[in-house]
Amino acid sequence: MSRIIINELYKEAYNADGTKRLGVYDKESFDISQIPYEGMKRLGAIFREGEEKYGYGYLDFAVGKRDYQLERANCALKHLLIYVDWLETGEYLGERKGGVIEDDLAKVAWFCVTQMEIERVEKRRQ
């Protein structure tokens, strides 16, 4: 995925002939520097977890598969509800692995980020 981001940034920063566009960085529609580092680390840990379970590029098969995407949305909603309940009650109802609670918010963020990428790929294929 980082290769995709770098390629997209490269396309936005350079003309087709390889010459740099002037002032392109002043006109970016996003600012990665504002994403908190701790959040990126937690999200990255969920991506690593998936890679270890399913292999690199494991999301490619999800493109165009609504049933899978809805299953992942349902799972993300479950993690969000577990987190909200924890905030309200102080009692954690989610899974624990080796005494450590799951990072429910990072799993919700994983779904959101991966679903945005799936949407991007699906639109490009239309």
N, CA, C and O atoms as a Tinker XYZ file with bonds, in Angstrom:
   504  protein
     1  N      0.822000   -1.184000    0.000000    73     2
     2  CA     0.000000    0.000000    0.000000    64     1     3
     3  C      0.867000    1.248000    0.000000    63     2     4     5
     4  O      0.512000    2.234000   -0.646000    81     3
     5  N      2.006000    1.235000    0.714000    73     3     6
     6  CA     2.855000    2.427000    0.731000    64     5     7
     7  C      3.367000    2.734000   -0.670000    63     6     8     9
     8  O      3.557000    3.898000   -1.025000    81     7
     9  N      3.592000    1.679000   -1.475000    73     7    10
    10  CA     4.024000    1.904000   -2.858000    64     9    11
    11  C      2.942000    2.650000   -3.632000    63    10    12    13
    12  O      3.243000    3.514000   -4.456000    81    11
    13  N      1.694000    2.316000   -3.367000    73    11    14
    14  CA     0.585000    2.989000   -4.042000    64    13    15
    15  C      0.564000    4.459000   -3.656000    63    14    16    17
    16  O      0.409000    5.325000   -4.517000    81    15
    17  N      0.718000    4.748000   -2.372000    73    15    18
    18  CA     0.717000    6.133000   -1.902000    64    17    19
    19  C      1.864000    6.907000   -2.535000    63    18    20    21
    20  O      1.673000    8.025000   -3.013000    81    19
    21  N      3.046000    6.319000   -2.540000    73    19    22
    22  CA     4.208000    6.988000   -3.127000    64    21    23
    23  C      3.977000    7.230000   -4.607000    63    22    24    25
    24  O      4.276000    8.314000   -5.109000    81    23
    25  N      3.448000    6.231000   -5.320000    73    23    26
    26  CA     3.174000    6.408000   -6.746000    64    25    27
    27  C      2.160000    7.511000   -6.990000    63    26    28    29
    28  O      2.320000    8.308000   -7.914000    81    27
    29  N      1.109000    7.566000   -6.164000    73    27    30
    30  CA     0.105000    8.612000   -6.323000    64    29    31
    31  C      0.709000    9.988000   -6.044000    63    30    32    33
    32  O      0.418000   10.947000   -6.758000    81    31
    33  N      1.540000   10.088000   -5.019000    73    31    34
    34  CA     2.205000   11.355000   -4.720000    64    33    35
    35  C      3.115000   11.761000   -5.878000    63    34    36    37
    36  O      3.164000   12.928000   -6.265000    81    35
    37  N      3.832000   10.784000   -6.420000    73    35    38
    38  CA     4.740000   11.063000   -7.538000    64    37    39
    39  C      3.958000   11.594000   -8.729000    63    38    40    41
    40  O      4.374000   12.562000   -9.365000    81    39
    41  N      2.811000   10.955000   -9.038000    73    39    42
    42  CA     2.002000   11.402000  -10.170000    64    41    43
    43  C      1.516000   12.825000   -9.965000    63    42    44    45
    44  O      1.445000   13.605000  -10.915000    81    43
    45  N      1.176000   13.171000   -8.710000    73    43    46
    46  CA     0.674000   14.505000   -8.441000    64    45    47
    47  C      1.786000   15.555000   -8.463000    63    46    48    49
    48  O      1.520000   16.725000   -8.738000    81    47
    49  N      3.012000   15.159000   -8.180000    73    47    50
    50  CA     4.111000   16.117000   -8.065000    64    49    51
    51  C      4.874000   16.332000   -9.371000    63    50    52    53
    52  O      5.626000   17.298000   -9.501000    81    51
    53  N      4.679000   15.426000  -10.345000    73    51    54
    54  CA     5.447000   15.510000  -11.578000    64    53    55
    55  C      4.550000   15.450000  -12.802000    63    54    56    57
    56  O      3.515000   14.783000  -12.796000    81    55
    57  N      4.954000   16.148000  -13.844000    73    55    58
    58  CA     4.258000   16.087000  -15.124000    64    57    59
    59  C      4.571000   14.757000  -15.799000    63    58    60    61
    60  O      5.465000   14.030000  -15.366000    81    59
    61  N      3.832000   14.442000  -16.861000    73    59    62
    62  CA     4.017000   13.182000  -17.586000    64    61    63
    63  C      5.445000   13.038000  -18.123000    63    62    64    65
    64  O      5.955000   11.922000  -18.227000    81    63
    65  N      6.090000   14.153000  -18.464000    73    63    66
    66  CA     7.451000   14.078000  -19.003000    64    65    67
    67  C      8.519000   14.026000  -17.911000    63    66    68    69
    68  O      9.713000   14.040000  -18.210000    81    67
    69  N      8.092000   13.965000  -16.636000    73    67    70
    70  CA     9.036000   13.835000  -15.531000    64    69    71
    71  C      9.472000   15.145000  -14.910000    63    70    72    73
    72  O     10.172000   15.140000  -13.897000    81    71
    73  N      9.072000   16.276000  -15.496000    73    71    74
    74  CA     9.444000   17.563000  -14.914000    64    73    75
    75  C      8.547000   17.857000  -13.714000    63    74    76    77
    76  O      7.361000   17.530000  -13.701000    81    75
    77  N      9.145000   18.477000  -12.722000    73    75    78
    78  CA     8.420000   18.759000  -11.487000    64    77    79
    79  C      7.414000   19.876000  -11.698000    63    78    80    81
    80  O      7.721000   20.887000  -12.329000    81    79
    81  N      6.223000   19.693000  -11.173000    73    79    82
    82  CA     5.211000   20.747000  -11.212000    64    81    83
    83  C      5.572000   21.785000  -10.169000    63    82    84    85
    84  O      5.939000   21.446000   -9.044000    81    83
    85  N      5.469000   23.029000  -10.538000    73    83    86
    86  CA     5.790000   24.107000   -9.615000    64    85    87
    87  C      4.659000   24.303000   -8.619000    63    86    88    89
    88  O      3.486000   24.314000   -8.993000    81    87
    89  N      5.016000   24.458000   -7.353000    73    87    90
    90  CA     4.053000   24.756000   -6.312000    64    89    91
    91  C      3.085000   23.630000   -5.990000    63    90    92    93
    92  O      2.060000   23.866000   -5.350000    81    91
    93  N      3.388000   22.413000   -6.420000    73    91    94
    94  CA     2.440000   21.326000   -6.227000    64    93    95
    95  C      2.200000   21.041000   -4.746000    63    94    96    97
    96  O      1.085000   20.687000   -4.364000    81    95
    97  N      3.209000   21.186000   -3.919000    73    95    98
    98  CA     3.046000   20.862000   -2.506000    64    97    99
    99  C      2.189000   21.873000   -1.776000    63    98   100   101
   100  O      1.648000   21.570000   -0.713000    81    99
   101  N      2.056000   23.066000   -2.325000    73    99   102
   102  CA     1.169000   24.060000   -1.736000    64   101   103
   103  C     -0.292000   23.763000   -2.031000    63   102   104   105
   104  O     -1.180000   24.328000   -1.394000    81   103
   105  N     -0.548000   22.886000   -2.985000    73   103   106
   106  CA    -1.907000   22.648000   -3.444000    64   105   107
   107  C     -2.421000   21.254000   -3.089000    63   106   108   109
   108  O     -3.476000   20.849000   -3.576000    81   107
   109  N     -1.697000   20.517000   -2.252000    73   107   110
   110  CA    -2.147000   19.175000   -1.878000    64   109   111
   111  C     -3.490000   19.256000   -1.177000    63   110   112   113
   112  O     -3.766000   20.200000   -0.437000    81   111
   113  N     -4.322000   18.251000   -1.421000    73   111   114
   114  CA    -5.633000   18.208000   -0.782000    64   113   115
   115  C     -5.601000   17.420000    0.523000    63   114   116   117
   116  O     -6.639000   17.197000    1.145000    81   115
   117  N     -4.420000   17.005000    0.930000    73   115   118
   118  CA    -4.284000   16.239000    2.165000    64   117   119
   119  C     -2.961000   16.590000    2.831000    63   118   120   121
   120  O     -2.065000   17.154000    2.204000    81   119
   121  N     -2.853000   16.249000    4.108000    73   119   122
   122  CA    -1.626000   16.514000    4.849000    64   121   123
   123  C     -1.360000   15.341000    5.779000    63   122   124   125
   124  O     -1.898000   15.273000    6.884000    81   123
   125  N     -0.532000   14.428000    5.324000    73   123   126
   126  CA    -0.217000   13.233000    6.096000    64   125   127
   127  C      0.453000   13.585000    7.421000    63   126   128   129
   128  O      0.367000   12.814000    8.377000    81   127
   129  N      1.113000   14.727000    7.490000    73   127   130
   130  CA     1.826000   15.095000    8.716000    64   129   131
   131  C      0.872000   15.341000    9.891000    63   130   132   133
   132  O      1.312000   15.389000   11.040000    81   131
   133  N     -0.425000   15.497000    9.617000    73   131   134
   134  CA    -1.378000   15.738000   10.706000    64   133   135
   135  C     -1.945000   14.447000   11.300000    63   134   136   137
   136  O     -2.676000   14.496000   12.289000    81   135
   137  N     -1.618000   13.303000   10.714000    73   135   138
   138  CA    -2.097000   12.035000   11.260000    64   137   139
   139  C     -1.201000   11.682000   12.442000    63   138   140   141
   140  O      0.011000   11.553000   12.272000    81   139
   141  N     -1.765000   11.524000   13.627000    73   139   142
   142  CA    -0.942000   11.248000   14.810000    64   141   143
   143  C     -0.126000    9.961000   14.651000    63   142   144   145
   144  O     -0.636000    8.939000   14.193000    81   143
   145  N      1.132000   10.033000   15.031000    73   143   146
   146  CA     2.054000    8.908000   14.881000    64   145   147
   147  C      1.573000    7.675000   15.632000    63   146   148   149
   148  O      1.663000    6.564000   15.110000    81   147
   149  N      1.069000    7.847000   16.834000    73   147   150
   150  CA     0.608000    6.702000   17.627000    64   149   151
   151  C     -0.540000    5.988000   16.924000    63   150   152   153
   152  O     -0.605000    4.759000   16.920000    81   151
   153  N     -1.434000    6.755000   16.336000    73   151   154
   154  CA    -2.524000    6.156000   15.575000    64   153   155
   155  C     -2.022000    5.376000   14.380000    63   154   156   157
   156  O     -2.531000    4.297000   14.075000    81   155
   157  N     -1.010000    5.926000   13.692000    73   155   158
   158  CA    -0.407000    5.225000   12.548000    64   157   159
   159  C      0.241000    3.920000   13.002000    63   158   160   161
   160  O      0.132000    2.902000   12.319000    81   159
   161  N      0.915000    3.946000   14.149000    73   159   162
   162  CA     1.545000    2.723000   14.670000    64   161   163
   163  C      0.497000    1.665000   14.990000    63   162   164   165
   164  O      0.660000    0.496000   14.642000    81   163
   165  N     -0.573000    2.076000   15.650000    73   163   166
   166  CA    -1.623000    1.125000   16.020000    64   165   167
   167  C     -2.302000    0.557000   14.782000    63   166   168   169
   168  O     -2.577000   -0.641000   14.721000    81   167
   169  N     -2.572000    1.396000   13.809000    73   167   170
   170  CA    -3.165000    0.941000   12.557000    64   169   171
   171  C     -2.212000    0.010000   11.817000    63   170   172   173
   172  O     -2.625000   -1.022000   11.288000    81   171
   173  N     -0.941000    0.381000   11.784000    73   171   174
   174  CA     0.068000   -0.459000   11.135000    64   173   175
   175  C      0.175000   -1.831000   11.776000    63   174   176   177
   176  O      0.431000   -2.820000   11.090000    81   175
   177  N     -0.020000   -1.898000   13.087000    73   175   178
   178  CA     0.030000   -3.195000   13.778000    64   177   179
   179  C     -1.106000   -4.101000   13.310000    63   178   180   181
   180  O     -0.924000   -5.315000   13.216000    81   179
   181  N     -2.266000   -3.535000   13.016000    73   179   182
   182  CA    -3.389000   -4.333000   12.525000    64   181   183
   183  C     -3.095000   -4.820000   11.108000    63   182   184   185
   184  O     -3.410000   -5.961000   10.771000    81   183
   185  N     -2.499000   -3.975000   10.282000    73   183   186
   186  CA    -2.102000   -4.413000    8.949000    64   185   187
   187  C     -1.077000   -5.548000    9.037000    63   186   188   189
   188  O     -1.155000   -6.519000    8.285000    81   187
   189  N     -0.130000   -5.422000    9.948000    73   187   190
   190  CA     0.878000   -6.474000   10.127000    64   189   191
   191  C      0.229000   -7.776000   10.585000    63   190   192   193
   192  O      0.593000   -8.857000   10.120000    81   191
   193  N     -0.721000   -7.667000   11.488000    73   191   194
   194  CA    -1.447000   -8.846000   11.976000    64   193   195
   195  C     -2.124000   -9.577000   10.806000    63   194   196   197
   196  O     -2.061000  -10.802000   10.711000    81   195
   197  N     -2.763000   -8.817000    9.929000    73   195   198
   198  CA    -3.417000   -9.410000    8.764000    64   197   199
   199  C     -2.425000  -10.028000    7.806000    63   198   200   201
   200  O     -2.669000  -11.101000    7.253000    81   199
   201  N     -1.298000   -9.350000    7.606000    73   199   202
   202  CA    -0.266000   -9.875000    6.712000    64   201   203
   203  C      0.283000  -11.198000    7.243000    63   202   204   205
   204  O      0.505000  -12.132000    6.472000    81   203
   205  N      0.502000  -11.280000    8.558000    73   203   206
   206  CA     1.023000  -12.517000    9.147000    64   205   207
   207  C      0.023000  -13.660000    9.023000    63   206   208   209
   208  O      0.413000  -14.814000    8.839000    81   207
   209  N     -1.267000  -13.341000    9.122000    73   207   210
   210  CA    -2.305000  -14.376000    9.025000    64   209   211
   211  C     -2.554000  -14.810000    7.581000    63   210   212   213
   212  O     -2.683000  -16.000000    7.292000    81   211
   213  N     -2.620000  -13.816000    6.668000    73   211   214
   214  CA    -3.111000  -14.092000    5.317000    64   213   215
   215  C     -2.103000  -13.842000    4.200000    63   214   216   217
   216  O     -2.374000  -14.174000    3.047000    81   215
   217  N     -0.947000  -13.264000    4.518000    73   215   218
   218  CA     0.055000  -12.971000    3.499000    64   217   219
   219  C     -0.055000  -11.538000    2.999000    63   218   220   221
   220  O     -1.073000  -10.875000    3.199000    81   219
   221  N      1.007000  -11.067000    2.343000    73   219   222
   222  CA     1.061000   -9.692000    1.832000    64   221   223
   223  C      0.049000   -9.527000    0.697000    63   222   224   225
   224  O     -0.114000  -10.427000   -0.127000    81   223
   225  N     -0.618000   -8.398000    0.655000    73   223   226
   226  CA    -1.584000   -8.121000   -0.400000    64   225   227
   227  C     -2.887000   -8.872000   -0.226000    63   226   228   229
   228  O     -3.616000   -9.099000   -1.191000    81   227
   229  N     -3.178000   -9.256000    1.006000    73   227   230
   230  CA    -4.349000  -10.086000    1.276000    64   229   231
   231  C     -5.673000   -9.391000    0.981000    63   230   232   233
   232  O     -6.702000  -10.065000    0.916000    81   231
   233  N     -5.689000   -8.083000    0.802000    73   231   234
   234  CA    -6.948000   -7.380000    0.546000    64   233   235
   235  C     -7.356000   -7.394000   -0.922000    63   234   236   237
   236  O     -8.493000   -7.056000   -1.251000    81   235
   237  N     -6.453000   -7.776000   -1.795000    73   235   238
   238  CA    -6.764000   -7.747000   -3.226000    64   237   239
   239  C     -8.019000   -8.530000   -3.564000    63   238   240   241
   240  O     -8.782000   -8.137000   -4.446000    81   239
   241  N     -8.235000   -9.634000   -2.869000    73   239   242
   242  CA    -9.396000  -10.468000   -3.180000    64   241   243
   243  C    -10.712000   -9.824000   -2.772000    63   242   244   245
   244  O    -11.770000  -10.281000   -3.205000    81   243
   245  N    -10.682000   -8.774000   -1.950000    73   243   246
   246  CA   -11.916000   -8.143000   -1.462000    64   245   247
   247  C    -12.555000   -7.220000   -2.487000    63   246   248   249
   248  O    -13.729000   -6.868000   -2.363000    81   247
   249  N    -11.793000   -6.827000   -3.493000    73   247   250
   250  CA   -12.313000   -5.897000   -4.494000    64   249   251
   251  C    -13.468000   -6.566000   -5.244000    63   250   252   253
   252  O    -13.327000   -7.654000   -5.802000    81   251
   253  N    -14.618000   -5.874000   -5.238000    73   251   254
   254  CA   -15.783000   -6.384000   -5.941000    64   253   255
   255  C    -16.577000   -7.441000   -5.190000    63   254   256   257
   256  O    -17.554000   -7.973000   -5.718000    81   255
   257  N    -16.173000   -7.748000   -3.972000    73   255   258
   258  CA   -16.863000   -8.786000   -3.198000    64   257   259
   259  C    -17.639000   -8.137000   -2.048000    63   258   260   261
   260  O    -17.122000   -7.984000   -0.942000    81   259
   261  N    -18.872000   -7.764000   -2.328000    73   259   262
   262  CA   -19.695000   -7.059000   -1.350000    64   261   263
   263  C    -19.940000   -7.881000   -0.093000    63   262   264   265
   264  O    -19.941000   -7.330000    1.008000    81   263
   265  N    -20.148000   -9.188000   -0.232000    73   263   266
   266  CA   -20.393000  -10.016000    0.954000    64   265   267
   267  C    -19.226000   -9.913000    1.931000    63   266   268   269
   268  O    -19.432000   -9.761000    3.135000    81   267
   269  N    -18.003000   -9.995000    1.414000    73   267   270
   270  CA   -16.821000   -9.873000    2.270000    64   269   271
   271  C    -16.767000   -8.483000    2.893000    63   270   272   273
   272  O    -16.497000   -8.344000    4.086000    81   271
   273  N    -17.022000   -7.454000    2.087000    73   271   274
   274  CA   -16.962000   -6.083000    2.587000    64   273   275
   275  C    -18.009000   -5.855000    3.683000    63   274   276   277
   276  O    -17.730000   -5.181000    4.674000    81   275
   277  N    -19.191000   -6.403000    3.511000    73   275   278
   278  CA   -20.229000   -6.261000    4.543000    64   277   279
   279  C    -19.858000   -7.036000    5.804000    63   278   280   281
   280  O    -20.145000   -6.592000    6.916000    81   279
   281  N    -19.227000   -8.181000    5.632000    73   279   282
   282  CA   -18.755000   -8.945000    6.794000    64   281   283
   283  C    -17.723000   -8.136000    7.580000    63   282   284   285
   284  O    -17.770000   -8.096000    8.810000    81   283
   285  N    -16.792000   -7.490000    6.872000    73   283   286
   286  CA   -15.777000   -6.655000    7.524000    64   285   287
   287  C    -16.431000   -5.439000    8.182000    63   286   288   289
   288  O    -16.008000   -5.029000    9.263000    81   287
   289  N    -17.453000   -4.857000    7.553000    73   287   290
   290  CA   -18.160000   -3.716000    8.152000    64   289   291
   291  C    -18.846000   -4.152000    9.446000    63   290   292   293
   292  O    -18.819000   -3.429000   10.442000    81   291
   293  N    -19.451000   -5.319000    9.428000    73   291   294
   294  CA   -20.103000   -5.851000   10.620000    64   293   295
   295  C    -19.079000   -6.064000   11.735000    63   294   296   297
   296  O    -19.345000   -5.744000   12.894000    81   295
   297  N    -17.931000   -6.592000   11.393000    73   295   298
   298  CA   -16.863000   -6.813000   12.377000    64   297   299
   299  C    -16.382000   -5.476000   12.959000    63   298   300   301
   300  O    -16.162000   -5.361000   14.165000    81   299
   301  N    -16.223000   -4.472000   12.093000    73   299   302
   302  CA   -15.793000   -3.144000   12.561000    64   301   303
   303  C    -16.837000   -2.544000   13.511000    63   302   304   305
   304  O    -16.488000   -1.941000   14.526000    81   303
   305  N    -18.106000   -2.711000   13.175000    73   303   306
   306  CA   -19.167000   -2.209000   14.040000    64   305   307
   307  C    -19.125000   -2.906000   15.397000    63   306   308   309
   308  O    -19.324000   -2.270000   16.432000    81   307
   309  N    -18.865000   -4.215000   15.391000    73   307   310
   310  CA   -18.739000   -4.958000   16.655000    64   309   311
   311  C    -17.614000   -4.366000   17.501000    63   310   312   313
   312  O    -17.789000   -4.161000   18.703000    81   311
   313  N    -16.460000   -4.089000   16.887000    73   311   314
   314  CA   -15.333000   -3.510000   17.622000    64   313   315
   315  C    -15.674000   -2.122000   18.150000    63   314   316   317
   316  O    -15.283000   -1.767000   19.262000    81   315
   317  N    -16.398000   -1.336000   17.362000    73   315   318
   318  CA   -16.792000   -0.002000   17.814000    64   317   319
   319  C    -17.744000   -0.090000   19.007000    63   318   320   321
   320  O    -17.607000    0.663000   19.970000    81   319
   321  N    -18.699000   -0.999000   18.942000    73   319   322
   322  CA   -19.648000   -1.155000   20.047000    64   321   323
   323  C    -18.957000   -1.665000   21.316000    63   322   324   325
   324  O    -19.302000   -1.248000   22.421000    81   323
   325  N    -17.989000   -2.559000   21.157000    73   323   326
   326  CA   -17.208000   -3.025000   22.320000    64   325   327
   327  C    -16.489000   -1.846000   22.962000    63   326   328   329
   328  O    -16.472000   -1.717000   24.186000    81   327
   329  N    -15.895000   -0.987000   22.136000    73   327   330
   330  CA   -15.169000    0.171000   22.654000    64   329   331
   331  C    -16.116000    1.146000   23.367000    63   330   332   333
   332  O    -15.812000    1.632000   24.456000    81   331
   333  N    -17.263000    1.425000   22.742000    73   331   334
   334  CA   -18.235000    2.352000   23.347000    64   333   335
   335  C    -18.724000    1.807000   24.683000    63   334   336   337
   336  O    -18.836000    2.554000   25.655000    81   335
   337  N    -19.015000    0.512000   24.736000    73   335   338
   338  CA   -19.456000   -0.096000   25.992000    64   337   339
   339  C    -18.377000    0.028000   27.057000    63   338   340   341
   340  O    -18.677000    0.300000   28.220000    81   339
   341  N    -17.130000   -0.169000   26.667000    73   339   342
   342  CA   -15.996000   -0.048000   27.591000    64   341   343
   343  C    -15.916000    1.376000   28.147000    63   342   344   345
   344  O    -15.677000    1.572000   29.338000    81   343
   345  N    -16.118000    2.370000   27.269000    73   343   346
   346  CA   -16.107000    3.768000   27.723000    64   345   347
   347  C    -17.229000    4.032000   28.722000    63   346   348   349
   348  O    -17.039000    4.723000   29.723000    81   347
   349  N    -18.393000    3.475000   28.435000    73   347   350
   350  CA   -19.559000    3.722000   29.284000    64   349   351
   351  C    -19.493000    2.997000   30.622000    63   350   352   353
   352  O    -19.871000    3.554000   31.653000    81   351
   353  N    -19.012000    1.748000   30.609000    73   351   354
   354  CA   -19.092000    0.912000   31.814000    64   353   355
   355  C    -17.760000    0.680000   32.506000    63   354   356   357
   356  O    -17.715000    0.378000   33.698000    81   355
   357  N    -16.672000    0.823000   31.753000    73   355   358
   358  CA   -15.359000    0.508000   32.314000    64   357   359
   359  C    -15.047000   -0.976000   32.291000    63   358   360   361
   360  O    -13.957000   -1.390000   32.686000    81   359
   361  N    -15.994000   -1.774000   31.834000    73   359   362
   362  CA   -15.799000   -3.226000   31.751000    64   361   363
   363  C    -15.544000   -3.607000   30.297000    63   362   364   365
   364  O    -16.323000   -3.265000   29.407000    81   363
   365  N    -14.439000   -4.321000   30.068000    73   363   366
   366  CA   -14.080000   -4.691000   28.704000    64   365   367
   367  C    -14.690000   -6.042000   28.344000    63   366   368   369
   368  O    -14.427000   -7.048000   29.003000    81   367
   369  N    -15.503000   -6.054000   27.299000    73   367   370
   370  CA   -16.197000   -7.268000   26.882000    64   369   371
   371  C    -15.539000   -7.947000   25.680000    63   370   372   373
   372  O    -15.948000   -9.039000   25.285000    81   371
   373  N    -14.528000   -7.312000   25.102000    73   371   374
   374  CA   -13.889000   -7.860000   23.909000    64   373   375
   375  C    -12.916000   -8.981000   24.224000    63   374   376   377
   376  O    -12.822000   -9.458000   25.355000    81   375
   377  N    -12.195000   -9.384000   23.183000    73   375   378
   378  CA   -11.244000  -10.483000   23.314000    64   377   379
   379  C     -9.941000  -10.014000   23.940000    63   378   380   381
   380  O     -9.522000   -8.867000   23.782000    81   379
   381  N     -9.324000  -10.928000   24.646000    73   379   382
   382  CA    -7.994000  -10.691000   25.219000    64   381   383
   383  C     -7.062000  -11.752000   24.660000    63   382   384   385
   384  O     -7.403000  -12.933000   24.605000    81   383
   385  N     -5.895000  -11.317000   24.253000    73   383   386
   386  CA    -4.894000  -12.251000   23.741000    64   385   387
   387  C     -3.680000  -12.170000   24.652000    63   386   388   389
   388  O     -2.970000  -11.165000   24.672000    81   387
   389  N     -3.451000  -13.230000   25.401000    73   387   390
   390  CA    -2.342000  -13.218000   26.343000    64   389   391
   391  C     -2.491000  -12.155000   27.411000    63   390   392   393
   392  O     -1.496000  -11.581000   27.852000    81   391
   393  N     -3.706000  -11.883000   27.832000    73   391   394
   394  CA    -3.957000  -10.877000   28.862000    64   393   395
   395  C     -4.031000   -9.459000   28.331000    63   394   396   397
   396  O     -4.324000   -8.534000   29.088000    81   395
   397  N     -3.770000   -9.267000   27.039000    73   395   398
   398  CA    -3.791000   -7.935000   26.428000    64   397   399
   399  C     -5.102000   -7.781000   25.653000    63   398   400   401
   400  O     -5.484000   -8.658000   24.878000    81   399
   401  N     -5.779000   -6.660000   25.872000    73   399   402
   402  CA    -7.032000   -6.444000   25.164000    64   401   403
   403  C     -6.759000   -6.087000   23.704000    63   402   404   405
   404  O     -5.721000   -5.516000   23.369000    81   403
   405  N     -7.717000   -6.439000   22.845000    73   403   406
   406  CA    -7.598000   -6.102000   21.428000    64   405   407
   407  C     -7.652000   -4.588000   21.252000    63   406   408   409
   408  O     -8.260000   -3.884000   22.059000    81   407
   409  N     -7.018000   -4.095000   20.202000    73   407   410
   410  CA    -7.070000   -2.670000   19.889000    64   409   411
   411  C     -8.293000   -2.428000   18.997000    63   410   412   413
   412  O     -8.187000   -2.348000   17.773000    81   411
   413  N     -9.443000   -2.316000   19.644000    73   411   414
   414  CA   -10.704000   -2.218000   18.909000    64   413   415
   415  C    -10.761000   -0.992000   17.998000    63   414   416   417
   416  O    -11.241000   -1.091000   16.868000    81   415
   417  N    -10.284000    0.149000   18.463000    73   415   418
   418  CA   -10.331000    1.351000   17.621000    64   417   419
   419  C     -9.447000    1.205000   16.394000    63   418   420   421
   420  O     -9.818000    1.656000   15.311000    81   419
   421  N     -8.284000    0.583000   16.545000    73   419   422
   422  CA    -7.406000    0.373000   15.392000    64   421   423
   423  C     -8.064000   -0.573000   14.391000    63   422   424   425
   424  O     -7.875000   -0.428000   13.184000    81   423
   425  N     -8.830000   -1.534000   14.884000    73   423   426
   426  CA    -9.513000   -2.456000   13.969000    64   425   427
   427  C    -10.642000   -1.745000   13.225000    63   426   428   429
   428  O    -10.900000   -2.051000   12.061000    81   427
   429  N    -11.317000   -0.801000   13.881000    73   427   430
   430  CA   -12.328000    0.005000   13.195000    64   429   431
   431  C    -11.645000    0.870000   12.129000    63   430   432   433
   432  O    -12.114000    0.957000   10.995000    81   431
   433  N    -10.543000    1.502000   12.504000    73   431   434
   434  CA    -9.801000    2.339000   11.554000    64   433   435
   435  C     -9.300000    1.509000   10.377000    63   434   436   437
   436  O     -9.323000    1.977000    9.238000    81   435
   437  N     -8.845000    0.276000   10.637000    73   435   438
   438  CA    -8.387000   -0.617000    9.569000    64   437   439
   439  C     -9.498000   -0.821000    8.552000    63   438   440   441
   440  O     -9.274000   -0.720000    7.346000    81   439
   441  N    -10.701000   -1.109000    9.048000    73   439   442
   442  CA   -11.813000   -1.305000    8.118000    64   441   443
   443  C    -12.024000   -0.048000    7.276000    63   442   444   445
   444  O    -12.145000   -0.138000    6.054000    81   443
   445  N    -12.067000    1.113000    7.912000    73   443   446
   446  CA   -12.327000    2.356000    7.182000    64   445   447
   447  C    -11.266000    2.611000    6.120000    63   446   448   449
   448  O    -11.593000    2.951000    4.983000    81   447
   449  N    -10.008000    2.450000    6.482000    73   447   450
   450  CA    -8.908000    2.701000    5.543000    64   449   451
   451  C     -8.936000    1.696000    4.400000    63   450   452   453
   452  O     -8.795000    2.075000    3.237000    81   451
   453  N     -9.117000    0.419000    4.721000    73   451   454
   454  CA    -9.111000   -0.587000    3.658000    64   453   455
   455  C    -10.337000   -0.455000    2.760000    63   454   456   457
   456  O    -10.249000   -0.690000    1.555000    81   455
   457  N    -11.474000   -0.083000    3.333000    73   455   458
   458  CA   -12.672000    0.081000    2.505000    64   457   459
   459  C    -12.511000    1.266000    1.560000    63   458   460   461
   460  O    -12.969000    1.206000    0.419000    81   459
   461  N    -11.872000    2.340000    2.012000    73   459   462
   462  CA   -11.606000    3.470000    1.120000    64   461   463
   463  C    -10.705000    3.047000   -0.031000    63   462   464   465
   464  O    -10.901000    3.477000   -1.167000    81   463
   465  N     -9.719000    2.206000    0.260000    73   463   466
   466  CA    -8.824000    1.713000   -0.792000    64   465   467
   467  C     -9.579000    0.800000   -1.758000    63   466   468   469
   468  O     -9.378000    0.886000   -2.970000    81   467
   469  N    -10.436000   -0.062000   -1.242000    73   467   470
   470  CA   -11.237000   -0.938000   -2.099000    64   469   471
   471  C    -12.129000   -0.085000   -3.012000    63   470   472   473
   472  O    -12.250000   -0.373000   -4.203000    81   471
   473  N    -12.748000    0.953000   -2.462000    73   471   474
   474  CA   -13.574000    1.851000   -3.281000    64   473   475
   475  C    -12.750000    2.498000   -4.383000    63   474   476   477
   476  O    -13.199000    2.604000   -5.525000    81   475
   477  N    -11.538000    2.933000   -4.035000    73   475   478
   478  CA   -10.669000    3.570000   -5.029000    64   477   479
   479  C    -10.353000    2.608000   -6.171000    63   478   480   481
   480  O    -10.420000    2.984000   -7.341000    81   479
   481  N    -10.013000    1.381000   -5.834000    73   479   482
   482  CA    -9.666000    0.386000   -6.856000    64   481   483
   483  C    -10.892000    0.045000   -7.697000    63   482   484   485
   484  O    -10.795000   -0.080000   -8.918000    81   483
   485  N    -12.040000   -0.105000   -7.048000    73   483   486
   486  CA   -13.265000   -0.433000   -7.795000    64   485   487
   487  C    -13.631000    0.689000   -8.770000    63   486   488   489
   488  O    -14.036000    0.412000   -9.899000    81   487
   489  N    -13.497000    1.935000   -8.355000    73   487   490
   490  CA   -13.809000    3.062000   -9.253000    64   489   491
   491  C    -12.846000    3.086000  -10.441000    63   490   492   493
   492  O    -13.247000    3.366000  -11.570000    81   491
   493  N    -11.591000    2.793000  -10.178000    73   491   494
   494  CA   -10.584000    2.800000  -11.242000    64   493   495
   495  C    -10.877000    1.713000  -12.275000    63   494   496   497
   496  O    -10.578000    1.884000  -13.457000    81   495
   497  N    -11.454000    0.606000  -11.839000    73   495   498
   498  CA   -11.744000   -0.520000  -12.751000    64   497   499
   499  C    -13.013000   -0.325000  -13.557000    63   498   500   501
   500  O    -13.268000   -1.070000  -14.502000    81   499
   501  N    -13.812000    0.672000  -13.193000    73   499   502
   502  CA   -15.083000    0.888000  -13.932000    64   501   503
   503  C    -14.850000    1.486000  -15.292000    63   502   504
   504  O    -15.805000    1.728000  -16.031000    81   503
